[in-house]
Amino acid sequence: MSTIENNSEDHEKWVEHAKNYIETAKQNNEEPTKEGWFEILKNDVVGGWDEMMETFTDTWEVANKMFDSFFGMDKEKP
């Protein structure tokens, strides 16, 4: 897939996201704004970052246990 096709798909995804925000705001009798949409995007990014950090933390702990077990240094066993 070319870069142009990827950019087009990304653009369409973000347009759909903005449309969803506008529709939801209007259904809630709110005025949709660019700033409101940006706030939603910011929250999505922060939430995604937190989830990634949890996954990386879990992965780090598993890797450390594997490393310790591999070299016979399992600290949980006497």
N, C-alpha and C positions, 0 to 999 in steps of 0.2 A: 504494500500500500504506500502510495506516495505521501510526501509531507503535505502537499496541497489537499489531498483527500482527508488526511488526519486533521488538518486545521479546519476544514469544512465540517467534519463530524463534531469536533470540539465546539465550534461556533454554534452549530445547531443544538448541541446539548445545553449550552449556556443560555441560548435564546429560549429554549423550552423551560429551563429553570426560572428565568425571569418572568415568563408568561404565567407559570404556576404561582409565583409570588404575587403577581398582579391580581390574578383571579381569586386567590385566597384572601388578599387584603380587601377586595371589593365585596366578597361574600361576608366578611366580618364588618362591613360598613366602615372600612378604614380607607384612607387615601394612600395608594401605593406611591412610594418615592424611591428615587435612586439610593438615597441614604439608607432607607429601610431594607432594600434588597442587599446592599453592601453589608449591613449588619447581619443578615441571614447568612451571607457567604462567609463572613468572619467567624460566626458561630460554628458553621459547618467545618471550617478549616481547623479551628481550635479543638472541636470534638474529635475530628479525624486524627489530629496530632496526639491527643490523649490516648486514643485507642492504639495507635502505632506504638507509643511509648510503653503501654502495658504489654503488648506483644513482644517488643524488643526486650523488655525486662524479663519476661518469662523465658524467652529464648536464651538470654544470657545466663540465667540460673540453670537451665538444663545443660547448656554447654559447659558450664563450670563443673557441674556434678559429673558429667561424662568425662571431662578431663581428669578430675580427681580420681574417679573410679579406674580410669585407664592406667593411671600411674600408681594405683594402689594407695591413694591418699584420701580415701573416703572418710571425711571427718565425722559422719554420723555413726559410723561403726567403730566399736572399740578396738 
